[in-house]
Amino acid sequence: MRKKILLLLSLLCCLLAIFLYKNNQSTPVPEKKETADITDIHTDKARYKPGEPVKFEASLAERSGSSLTITYMKLNEKIQTQTVNAENGKAVWSWQPPEDDFTGYLVKVQSEKEAKTIAVDVSSSWSVFPRYGFLSEFGNVSEKEAASVLKKLNRHHINGIQFYDWHYEHHQPLKMTENGPSPEWQDIAGRNVQLGTVKNYIEISHEYGMNAMAYNLLYGAFRGAEEDGVKKEWMLFKDPHQKEPDFHPLPDDWKSDVILANSNDRSWQDYVIGRQKQVYQALDFDGWHIDQLGNRGAVYDSQGKSVNLADGFDEFLHYAKSQSPDKRIVMNAVNQFGQENISSAPADFLYTEVWDPYKYYGDLKKIIDDNRTMSDSRMNTVLAAYMNYDLSDKKGTFNPPGIFLTNSVIFASGGAHLELGEHMLSKEYFPHHQLKSDHELSEGLIRYYDFLTAYQTLLRSRDLKETENEIESRSDVKITSVPEKGAVWSFAKQNRHQKMLHFINFTEADSLEWRDTSGTQPEPALRKNVSIRLSEPRKIKSIWMASPDAKEGIPQTVSFTQKGNNVIITLPSLKYWSMAVIEYDKSS
């Protein structure tokens, strides 16, 4: 009997052990997930004039420590540190940058658990390092909503805003009454526009140090414009007999097609520039964003004479500037049409709306390089390049890898990307809004615009020159001098004492078309410790790397060996884009 009891007890113990084991395996104790210490950092302006103080505000998690260590960096050099205290989950402080003009800084904010960064641009004018955004909704937008939109653009250091389709009619941008501008009107698509909203947006953009640019065509009129003083003899025709007026068709339910005037005609110039001066009297715009419709083919004036529209762009822009010398000008060169003429005119920078056949990554760099050559390195470039074009025909989400790869190419080539406004652009009609940005894209774009701003002198300065880049991989990563699927594209730029090597990762790319029109571009694999050999005759002092994809853009030391012209470097990481900076021995 006793043996039976002992056997039963042993069996019960075994069953209990099995139960406890299985229970412990199926319900593990959940790990505590750490949340970010620093939840947000922003500055009070997108651009600062030399001598202006920079005001910062950081938001912290409630349990965060009470102090932050702030490090101010100019490229890879630490120029100042300070400690600031936080109260009630916020830290507020200011910094007086050096007096240097046209300079970018990276500011590292270190808490007990993590480091975050934000960039600062000190530039007396936006024209050297333009970062262009847009607005497209001017109806019943509350002051709080407007402030929220511009605060977001400010976090991306957007220093100029294109006010798209804010106007009443192309030939009459302001709707006028006997008592002055009307308080509201309908734009060409019949959308409501309120004068107070436009004024409010201009005022807030100025508080952030942004330029407010009034969008309009240089040669557009509505049907029936004769009632407003537009004369038939100013119009443009598709035939020498004036039977077929040139026009741009628009949807049937819109107010009008766009009828084209001859922008080379001085009488039309006086008319449309006079209307723009009327705009400046009523609204505190900083300038005129002038649009066009690209190559119109063969066109004729009212006398049947052939008209070369592009040949007249230079004269038009000089005349417009002479009539409002304190106002700025930007003009769209659709697919580079007329860009050479614009590059010799008083525009702040060059702007290209990109369409086929400029469909590949290499074409984006070519446009930026060509613009630099046309302007003798005086003018930088902004590209209007619409992403995930077909994907945005229905509601969905942008594809982050496509966006990051295109921005990597544009930024590394020395350009900027018009893409950010109340929403992100996917079509040439800016109010179109079908795609949303997910958390990965939203956070990633902040890092990319911080990088563009902090390292602007190495990416976009006028003294940069393209240089030969004799380079090869010492690992399983293929490196090429042109974009290629399955490889890393590398090119180099140089100033007097530095060479910048850019590496853009197409190793997993399914296409080399920058638009990623259907949103299929896959995410590239993270590459670590990429060994590279390059030829470099000058003596190297040091090499460092920075990337918007690594360590919040903070510079990292790159190990290297140099024997004669032969240099071996190890790139710490490569996701989408990494920039290695060679610092030359100044005595070499």
Phi, psi and omega per residue, in radians:
M1 nan -0.755 -3.128
R2 -1.089 -0.687 3.124
K3 -1.107 -0.666 3.125
K4 -1.115 -0.706 -3.138
I5 -1.136 -0.752 3.137
L6 -1.120 -0.696 3.106
L7 -1.096 -0.719 3.121
L8 -1.128 -0.729 3.126
L9 -1.113 -0.705 3.113
S10 -1.092 -0.727 3.125
L11 -1.101 -0.735 3.114
L12 -1.099 -0.693 3.119
C13 -1.106 -0.709 3.117
C14 -1.115 -0.772 3.131
L15 -1.092 -0.702 3.115
L16 -1.107 -0.727 3.136
A17 -1.113 -0.737 3.119
I18 -1.100 -0.761 3.129
F19 -1.033 -0.828 -3.115
L20 -1.132 -0.665 3.131
Y21 -1.114 -0.856 -3.122
K22 -1.125 -0.731 -3.131
N23 -1.085 -0.704 3.141
N24 -1.187 -0.585 3.133
Q25 -1.270 -0.655 -3.037
S26 -1.462 -0.375 -3.137
T27 -2.238 1.235 3.133
P28 -1.171 2.696 3.106
V29 -1.228 2.125 -3.093
P30 -1.139 2.476 3.090
E31 -1.363 2.556 3.087
K32 -1.325 2.254 3.135
K33 -1.604 2.164 3.138
E34 -1.380 2.328 3.041
T35 -1.676 2.849 -3.074
A36 -1.112 2.429 3.043
D37 -1.190 -0.852 -3.081
I38 -1.852 1.945 -3.031
T39 -1.605 -0.317 -3.113
D40 -2.908 2.494 2.973
I41 -2.371 2.382 3.013
H42 -2.597 2.820 3.090
T43 -1.947 2.951 -3.075
D44 -1.518 -0.125 3.123
K45 -2.540 2.777 3.048
A46 -1.520 -0.415 -3.109
R47 -2.608 2.409 -3.120
Y48 -2.081 2.400 3.015
K49 -1.340 2.616 3.104
P50 -0.940 2.316 -3.112
G51 1.699 -0.260 3.119
E52 -1.401 2.392 3.057
P53 -1.344 2.636 3.098
V54 -1.788 2.234 3.112
K55 -1.842 2.250 -3.114
F56 -1.987 2.669 2.953
E57 -2.493 2.250 3.099
A58 -2.073 2.387 3.057
S59 -1.797 2.377 -3.063
L60 -2.166 2.686 3.015
A61 -1.112 2.654 -3.009
E62 -1.022 -0.622 -3.065
R63 -1.525 0.086 -3.095
S64 -1.149 2.797 3.102
G65 -1.143 2.988 -3.005
S66 -1.630 0.010 -3.137
S67 -2.441 2.694 3.103
L68 -2.234 2.516 3.043
T69 -1.786 2.145 -3.077
I70 -1.875 2.230 3.098
T71 -2.116 2.200 -3.131
Y72 -1.783 2.215 -3.063
M73 -2.166 2.362 2.958
K74 -1.892 1.831 -2.978
L75 1.003 -2.101 -3.119
N76 -1.724 0.230 -3.095
E77 -1.857 2.212 3.040
K78 -1.419 2.110 -3.047
I79 -1.872 -0.289 -3.128
Q80 -2.954 2.601 3.015
T81 -2.333 2.699 3.040
Q82 -2.738 2.829 3.098
T83 -2.015 2.330 3.118
V84 -2.195 2.606 -3.140
N85 -1.727 2.609 3.105
A86 -1.901 2.516 3.069
E87 -2.355 2.336 3.110
N88 0.924 0.710 3.064
G89 1.359 0.216 3.121
K90 -2.396 2.551 3.006
A91 -2.189 2.251 -3.121
V92 -2.196 2.270 3.130
W93 -2.713 2.993 3.120
S94 -2.309 2.818 -3.125
W95 -2.525 2.424 3.090
Q96 -1.785 1.800 -3.128
P97 -1.183 2.859 2.984
P98 -1.009 2.855 -3.076
E99 -1.326 -0.109 -3.075
D100 -0.979 2.317 3.104
D101 -1.544 2.714 3.077
F102 0.916 1.033 -3.079
T103 -2.356 2.496 3.072
G104 -1.945 2.606 3.127
Y105 -2.318 2.621 2.996
L106 -1.974 2.222 -3.096
V107 -1.932 2.090 3.139
K108 -1.697 2.187 3.138
V109 -1.951 1.960 -3.024
Q110 -1.916 2.145 3.012
S111 -1.767 -2.956 3.119
E112 -1.157 -0.467 -2.980
K113 -2.049 -0.334 -3.068
E114 -2.736 2.908 3.066
A115 -2.111 2.371 3.021
K116 -2.165 2.784 -3.128
T117 -2.298 2.815 3.013
I118 -2.650 2.611 -3.100
A119 -1.726 2.824 3.070
V120 -2.373 2.322 3.086
D121 -1.949 2.076 3.025
V122 -1.868 1.817 -3.089
S123 -2.586 2.283 -3.131
S124 -1.275 -0.295 3.122
S125 -2.496 2.602 3.107
W126 -1.349 -0.244 -2.930
S127 -1.208 -0.438 -3.103
V128 -1.360 -0.751 3.138
F129 -2.209 1.170 -3.085
P130 -1.217 2.400 2.990
R131 -2.288 1.843 -2.856
Y132 -1.814 2.320 3.020
G133 -2.130 -2.964 -3.083
F134 -2.585 2.830 2.935
L135 -2.296 2.570 -3.075
S136 -2.510 0.034 -3.135
E137 -2.167 2.034 -3.045
F138 -2.247 0.441 3.107
G139 -1.422 -2.312 -3.093
N140 -1.435 1.296 3.132
V141 -1.753 2.084 -3.111
S142 -1.210 2.810 3.113
E143 -1.060 -0.642 3.120
K144 -1.149 -0.750 3.118
E145 -1.122 -0.768 3.135
A146 -1.079 -0.751 3.135
A147 -1.100 -0.646 3.135
S148 -1.150 -0.743 3.133
V149 -1.082 -0.823 -3.076
L150 -1.293 -0.482 3.050
K151 -1.109 -0.708 3.105
K152 -1.132 -0.772 3.118
L153 -1.146 -0.621 3.081
N154 -1.082 -0.643 3.125
R155 -1.121 -0.411 3.069
H156 -1.635 0.150 3.094
H157 1.081 0.516 3.091
I158 -1.175 2.069 -3.037
N159 -1.869 0.124 3.040
G160 -2.660 2.497 -3.077
I161 -2.156 2.181 3.009
Q162 -1.559 2.017 3.103
F163 -1.482 1.670 -2.991
Y164 -1.499 2.286 3.115
D165 0.839 0.761 3.050
W166 -1.429 -0.324 -2.890
H167 -1.527 2.985 -3.105
Y168 -1.420 -1.074 3.076
E169 -2.436 2.674 -3.076
H170 -1.048 -0.733 -3.112
H171 -1.460 -0.158 -3.119
Q172 -2.518 1.354 -2.993
P173 -1.066 -0.576 3.070
L174 -1.770 2.332 2.979
K175 -1.429 2.040 -3.031
M176 -1.788 2.561 3.007
T177 -2.134 -3.139 3.120
E178 -1.106 -0.438 -3.083
N179 -1.767 0.212 -3.135
G180 2.001 -2.806 -3.111
P181 -1.062 2.456 3.071
S182 -1.178 2.549 3.116
P183 -1.206 -0.315 3.089
E184 -2.763 2.831 3.113
W185 -2.806 3.113 3.057
Q186 -1.940 2.387 3.108
D187 -1.375 -3.018 -3.031
I188 -1.075 -0.491 3.129
A189 -1.595 0.077 -3.135
G190 1.447 0.234 3.122
R191 -1.457 2.556 -3.131
N192 -1.280 2.365 3.040
V193 -2.203 2.273 3.114
Q194 -1.951 2.244 -3.122
L195 -0.988 -0.688 -3.124
G196 -1.109 -0.623 3.107
T197 -1.158 -0.771 3.120
V198 -1.061 -0.812 3.128
K199 -1.047 -0.740 -3.101
N200 -1.128 -0.752 3.108
Y201 -1.089 -0.711 3.123
I202 -1.087 -0.793 -3.102
E203 -1.083 -0.795 -3.118
I204 -1.191 -0.677 3.116
S205 -1.070 -0.650 3.105
H206 -1.175 -0.625 3.088
E207 -1.076 -0.534 3.118
Y208 -1.551 0.047 -3.131
G209 1.357 0.393 -3.141
M210 -1.716 2.567 3.016
N211 -1.514 2.367 3.125
A212 -1.793 2.048 -3.036
M213 -1.975 2.224 -3.114
A214 -1.486 2.000 3.136
Y215 -1.299 2.424 2.943
N216 -3.006 2.710 3.053
L217 -1.251 2.739 3.052
L218 -1.520 -0.204 -3.050
Y219 -2.527 0.528 -3.073
G220 -1.745 2.491 3.047
A221 -2.520 2.735 3.070
F222 -1.616 2.830 2.998
R223 -1.098 2.407 -3.102
G224 1.499 0.175 -3.106
A225 -1.143 -0.252 3.114
E226 -1.026 -0.535 3.127
E227 -1.163 -0.339 3.133
D228 -1.816 0.264 3.043
G229 1.700 0.053 3.097
V230 -1.418 2.217 -3.036
K231 -1.694 2.576 -3.119
K232 -1.082 -0.595 -3.090
E233 -1.227 -0.110 3.061
W234 -1.569 -0.130 -2.983
M235 -1.378 2.891 -3.138
L236 -1.920 2.511 -3.064
F237 -2.250 2.676 3.125
K238 -1.547 -0.089 3.133
D239 -2.440 2.695 -3.092
P240 -1.258 -0.136 -3.123
H241 -1.747 0.145 3.094
Q242 0.991 0.605 3.099
K243 -1.562 -0.444 -3.008
E244 -2.201 1.677 3.095
P245 -1.079 2.509 3.075
D246 -1.395 2.292 3.126
F247 -2.629 2.794 3.101
H248 -1.900 1.985 -3.077
P249 -1.245 2.497 3.117
L250 -2.272 2.905 -3.105
P251 -0.931 2.602 -3.051
D252 -1.054 -0.557 -3.085
D253 -1.526 0.098 3.035
W254 -1.484 2.936 -3.003
K255 -1.179 -0.577 -3.077
S256 -2.937 2.737 2.813
D257 -1.258 2.953 3.072
V258 -1.694 2.018 3.105
I259 -1.571 2.324 -3.017
L260 -1.671 2.293 3.016
A261 -1.649 2.869 3.086
N262 -1.459 1.781 -3.063
S263 -1.224 -0.173 3.066
N264 -1.495 -0.142 -3.105
D265 -1.434 2.136 -3.070
R266 -1.103 -0.574 3.121
S267 -1.143 -0.729 3.060
W268 -1.127 -0.710 3.116
Q269 -1.013 -0.789 3.116
D270 -1.059 -0.686 -3.109
Y271 -1.151 -0.968 -3.009
V272 -1.255 -0.616 3.089
I273 -1.200 -0.610 3.045
G274 -1.084 -0.702 3.086
R275 -1.127 -0.633 3.119
Q276 -1.199 -0.632 3.081
K277 -1.143 -0.580 3.049
Q278 -1.099 -0.678 3.071
V279 -1.046 -0.807 -3.109
Y280 -1.105 -0.528 3.117
Q281 -1.216 -0.529 -3.072
A282 -1.688 -0.511 -3.037
L283 -2.319 2.475 -3.022
D284 -1.494 0.813 3.043
F285 -1.140 2.589 3.125
D286 -1.519 -0.274 -3.119
G287 3.097 -2.954 -3.002
W288 -2.105 2.097 2.948
H289 -1.568 1.900 -3.021
I290 -1.682 2.168 -3.140
D291 -1.829 2.821 3.030
Q292 -2.531 -3.132 -3.058
L293 -2.059 0.306 3.084
G294 1.410 -2.869 -3.084
N295 -1.212 2.055 -3.101
R296 -1.602 0.037 -3.064
G297 1.301 -2.671 3.141
A298 -1.290 2.149 3.104
V299 -2.359 2.767 -3.008
Y300 -2.413 2.685 3.090
D301 -1.543 -3.066 -3.067
S302 -1.227 -0.159 3.077
Q303 -1.727 0.056 -3.137
G304 1.461 0.150 -3.130
K305 -1.519 2.466 3.105
S306 -1.123 2.439 -3.110
V307 -2.081 2.231 3.009
N308 -1.757 1.707 -3.046
L309 -1.069 -0.761 -3.077
A310 -1.047 -0.634 -3.133
D311 -1.090 -0.388 -3.102
G312 -1.633 -0.103 -3.069
F313 -1.078 -0.756 -3.116
D314 -1.030 -0.856 -3.132
E315 -1.093 -0.767 -3.138
F316 -1.006 -0.837 -3.069
L317 -1.187 -0.680 3.073
H318 -1.096 -0.719 -3.132
Y319 -1.169 -0.761 3.117
A320 -1.064 -0.712 3.129
K321 -1.156 -0.665 -3.131
S322 -1.152 -0.492 -3.121
Q323 -1.435 -0.425 3.092
S324 -2.452 1.256 -2.972
P325 -1.113 -0.378 -3.132
D326 -1.560 0.012 -3.131
K327 -1.798 2.594 -3.072
R328 -1.622 2.764 -3.111
I329 -2.319 2.337 2.935
V330 -2.291 2.380 3.138
M331 -2.264 2.344 3.126
N332 -1.344 2.175 2.977
A333 -1.781 1.646 -3.078
V334 -1.113 2.030 -3.103
N335 0.930 0.597 3.084
Q336 1.329 0.120 -3.141
F337 -1.129 2.058 3.116
G338 1.375 0.159 -3.056
Q339 -1.110 -0.629 -3.140
E340 -1.087 -0.669 3.099
N341 -1.217 -0.690 3.129
I342 -1.146 -0.609 -3.069
S343 -1.165 -0.324 3.091
S344 -1.737 0.094 -3.108
A345 -1.758 2.981 -3.106
P346 -1.443 0.944 3.036
A347 -1.564 2.676 -3.104
D348 -1.275 -0.616 3.080
F349 -2.807 3.082 -3.118
L350 -1.751 2.459 -3.017
Y351 -2.322 2.188 -3.118
T352 -2.199 2.171 2.965
E353 -1.539 2.109 -2.907
V354 -1.733 2.216 3.078
W355 -2.342 3.023 3.026
D356 -1.015 2.527 0.213
P357 -1.546 0.169 3.080
Y358 -1.414 1.282 -2.941
K359 -1.898 -0.157 -3.050
Y360 -1.919 2.815 -3.125
Y361 -0.964 -0.743 3.139
G362 -1.074 -0.493 3.125
D363 -1.187 -0.579 3.106
L364 -1.104 -0.796 3.103
K365 -1.114 -0.682 -3.137
K366 -1.072 -0.744 3.121
I367 -1.061 -0.814 -3.118
I368 -1.116 -0.747 3.103
D369 -1.113 -0.765 -3.139
D370 -1.093 -0.721 3.132
N371 -1.100 -0.694 3.113
R372 -1.102 -0.728 3.127
T373 -1.155 -0.781 -3.140
M374 -1.012 -0.683 -3.058
S375 -1.647 0.157 -3.126
D376 0.971 0.735 3.089
S377 1.161 0.234 -3.134
R378 -1.410 -0.476 -2.930
M379 -2.194 2.336 3.049
N380 -1.521 3.080 -2.976
T381 -2.221 2.460 2.922
V382 -2.073 2.324 3.114
L383 -1.878 2.235 2.925
A384 -1.570 1.740 -3.022
A385 -2.273 1.913 -2.930
Y386 -1.557 2.165 -2.991
M387 -1.675 2.675 3.065
N388 0.885 0.804 -2.951
Y389 -1.014 -0.906 -3.130
D390 -1.311 -0.590 3.108
L391 -1.004 -0.562 -3.068
S392 -1.427 0.124 3.037
D393 -1.224 -0.281 3.047
K394 -2.427 2.896 -3.080
K395 -1.134 2.499 3.137
G396 3.079 -2.647 -3.077
T397 -2.289 2.426 3.060
F398 -1.028 2.655 3.096
N399 -1.641 1.835 -3.037
P400 -0.957 -0.782 -3.107
P401 -1.003 -0.669 3.107
G402 -1.094 -0.743 3.141
I403 -1.140 -0.820 -3.068
F404 -1.139 -0.691 3.125
L405 -1.159 -0.745 3.119
T406 -1.131 -0.764 3.098
N407 -1.128 -0.612 3.088
S408 -1.030 -0.788 -3.133
V409 -1.155 -0.825 -3.108
I410 -1.111 -0.838 -3.075
F411 -1.188 -0.770 3.141
A412 -1.112 -0.545 -3.136
S413 -1.361 -0.182 3.101
G414 1.810 0.234 -3.135
G415 -1.905 -3.114 3.001
A416 -2.277 2.887 -2.990
H417 -2.137 2.061 3.003
L418 -1.320 1.907 -3.067
E419 -2.648 -0.277 -2.981
L420 -1.974 2.305 3.048
G421 -2.669 -2.397 3.001
E422 -1.062 -0.461 3.071
H423 -2.503 -3.065 3.110
M424 -1.710 2.478 -3.041
L425 -1.325 2.469 2.988
S426 -2.386 -0.189 -3.127
K427 -2.414 2.850 3.121
E428 -1.240 -0.351 3.016
Y429 -1.567 1.815 -2.910
F430 -1.055 -0.566 3.106
P431 -1.174 -0.251 3.121
H432 -1.024 2.212 -3.031
H433 -2.610 1.526 3.131
Q434 -1.932 -0.455 -3.053
L435 -1.837 2.472 3.083
K436 -1.832 2.811 3.057
S437 -1.758 2.198 3.112
D438 -1.412 3.131 -3.062
H439 -1.079 -0.726 -3.132
E440 -1.029 -0.790 -3.130
L441 -1.214 -0.771 -3.113
S442 -1.055 -0.815 -3.139
E443 -1.218 -0.680 -3.138
G444 -1.125 -0.681 3.140
L445 -1.140 -0.601 3.068
I446 -1.058 -0.781 3.126
R447 -1.108 -0.700 -3.122
Y448 -1.162 -0.694 3.134
Y449 -1.314 -0.536 2.969
D450 -1.053 -0.775 -3.117
F451 -1.128 -0.801 3.120
L452 -0.993 -0.641 -3.086
T453 -1.435 -0.810 -3.079
A454 -1.114 -0.641 -3.072
Y455 -1.894 0.479 -3.037
Q456 -1.071 -0.548 -3.132
T457 -1.236 -0.440 3.100
L458 -1.561 -0.287 -3.109
L459 -1.761 -0.564 -2.888
R460 -2.395 0.063 -3.118
S461 -1.105 2.679 -3.059
R462 -1.277 -0.292 -3.125
D463 -1.546 0.036 -3.131
L464 -1.321 2.510 3.080
K465 -2.335 2.484 3.028
E466 -1.144 2.453 -3.113
T467 -2.372 2.764 3.130
E468 -1.125 2.597 -3.010
N469 -2.379 1.381 3.136
E470 -1.418 1.808 -2.955
I471 -2.548 2.597 3.076
E472 -2.611 2.728 -3.120
S473 -1.472 2.515 3.007
R474 -1.943 0.310 3.125
S475 -2.323 -2.846 -3.113
D476 -1.465 0.097 3.129
V477 -1.617 2.148 3.112
K478 -1.430 2.324 3.134
I479 -2.034 2.275 -3.090
T480 -2.224 2.797 3.138
S481 -1.592 -0.094 3.055
V482 -2.315 2.721 3.122
P483 -1.049 2.351 -3.122
E484 -2.629 2.333 3.074
K485 -1.079 2.438 3.135
G486 1.427 0.173 -3.079
A487 -2.432 2.983 3.029
V488 -1.803 2.191 3.115
W489 -1.518 2.265 3.129
S490 -2.262 2.379 2.982
F491 -2.538 2.886 -3.001
A492 -2.333 2.589 3.014
K493 -2.292 2.771 -2.972
Q494 -2.547 2.513 2.883
N495 -2.057 -2.804 -3.004
R496 -1.140 -0.715 -3.011
H497 -2.069 0.063 -3.075
Q498 -2.462 2.613 2.976
K499 -2.196 2.299 3.136
M500 -1.855 2.074 3.081
L501 -1.757 2.103 3.142
H502 -1.800 2.362 3.131
F503 -2.190 2.065 -3.115
I504 -2.093 2.235 -2.872
N505 -1.647 1.810 3.046
F506 -1.873 0.392 -3.025
T507 -1.129 -0.507 3.108
E508 -1.933 0.155 -3.042
A509 -1.108 2.409 3.070
D510 -1.678 -0.103 3.136
S511 -2.812 2.675 3.042
L512 -1.820 0.248 3.050
E513 -1.491 2.090 -2.979
W514 -1.138 -0.465 -3.019
R515 -1.225 -0.362 -3.078
D516 0.753 0.954 -2.866
T517 -1.057 -0.571 3.128
S518 -1.748 0.040 3.087
G519 1.243 0.729 -3.077
T520 -1.906 -0.094 -3.077
Q521 -1.036 2.150 -3.107
P522 -1.390 2.829 3.097
E523 -1.319 2.282 3.112
P524 -1.272 2.654 3.088
A525 -1.276 2.527 3.072
L526 -1.285 2.164 3.088
R527 -1.815 2.349 -3.138
K528 -2.112 2.555 3.071
N529 0.892 1.008 -3.133
V530 -1.429 2.032 -3.105
S531 -1.536 2.314 -3.026
I532 -2.393 2.459 2.991
R533 -1.938 2.393 3.095
L534 -2.457 2.784 3.113
S535 -1.741 2.187 -3.094
E536 -2.559 1.883 -3.095
P537 -1.280 -0.448 -3.100
R538 -1.441 2.644 3.132
K539 -1.267 2.253 -3.087
I540 -1.654 2.298 3.076
K541 -1.479 -0.814 -3.135
S542 -2.847 2.869 3.051
I543 -2.360 2.386 3.069
W544 -2.398 2.810 -3.094
M545 -2.221 2.585 2.985
A546 -2.493 2.592 -3.124
S547 -2.632 2.481 3.027
P548 -1.209 -0.185 -3.098
D549 -1.718 -0.024 -3.031
A550 -2.431 2.331 2.991
K551 0.897 0.681 3.082
E552 1.020 0.425 3.139
G553 1.430 0.049 -3.110
I554 -1.221 2.369 -3.123
P555 -1.062 2.514 3.080
Q556 -2.189 2.457 3.092
T557 -1.232 2.418 3.114
V558 -1.933 2.176 3.110
S559 -1.295 2.522 -3.134
F560 -2.712 2.778 2.959
T561 -2.266 2.509 3.124
Q562 -2.289 2.120 3.044
K563 -2.220 1.812 -3.042
G564 1.138 -2.212 3.120
N565 -1.531 -0.106 -3.038
N566 -1.588 2.101 -3.109
V567 -2.172 2.292 3.067
I568 -1.985 2.181 3.094
I569 -2.195 2.747 3.067
T570 -2.119 1.918 3.133
L571 -1.323 2.100 -3.065
P572 -1.007 -0.698 -3.120
S573 -2.791 2.741 3.058
L574 -2.596 2.034 3.050
K575 -1.875 -1.444 3.026
Y576 -1.695 -0.866 -3.004
W577 -2.620 2.268 3.004
S578 -2.271 2.517 3.112
M579 -2.062 2.079 3.036
A580 -1.726 2.332 -3.079
V581 -2.020 2.062 3.075
I582 -1.582 2.145 3.056
E583 -1.741 2.051 -3.114
Y584 -1.419 2.613 2.926
D585 -1.159 2.090 -3.011
K586 -1.163 -0.254 3.109
S587 -1.460 -0.173 -3.071
S588 -1.521 nan nan
